[in-house]
Amino acid sequence: MANRVRLDQILESLEVTNTLEGLQEIIERVRDLFAIDHMMYHWVDSAGDHYYFGTYSQAWIDRYQDKNYVRVDPVIAGCFQRFHPVDWKRLDWSGKPARAFLDDALEHGVGNQGYSVPIRGPNGQFALFTTSHNCSDEIWEKFTEKRSRDLILMAHFFNRKALEFETERAPEQSRALSPREIDAMTLLAMGHSRAQVAETLEISEHTLRVYIESSRHKLGAQNTTHAIAQAMARGLIVV
């Protein structure tokens, strides 16, 4: 419960942050809360500009750019083809360039385990929220099993904040739903049952119904399915 309270406090800080420096400080706090080696957020906006913040070393970031590793990085290729979170073990590391890239990443402390959440937003925006750590397969499996829903929510929280840097994005769109309403609609859009959503958000199903009905009213939707479709069409949630 203490971790949940701390996470809620961090998310409250995230809501009022409006600088890259603030996002950097918050992602470091989340990394420490989850007790892992690294968290990284990278997105490409509708104009093609790249932004990132996270805990990889500057030496690795420089190395990645100098070597143009984006061309051979299996995480980028794998996530661009998927809409759901990806454990790095499920990616194709068999090619010689991919193996050389992995060896270099390990030497720079990236970690032998990873979990990435791909996110697509309005106007061609693409984002990637990644956690990585150095540990055994067994420990990593337990971590992702316990934390996957939190990581997905964190990815969407950071993405909502990152979208505020989109110069062509109408500011009122990101405020049409409350943070809790967006959480609920995002999880429902991902196929979670109402019971699973309530459990993840640590609220009652009655409270969840209030969020759903409020979202439906704000979006002018006839039912929950219509509300989810409207929220996705407006870029309020991305799955």
Disulfide bonds with the S-S distance in Angstrom:
none
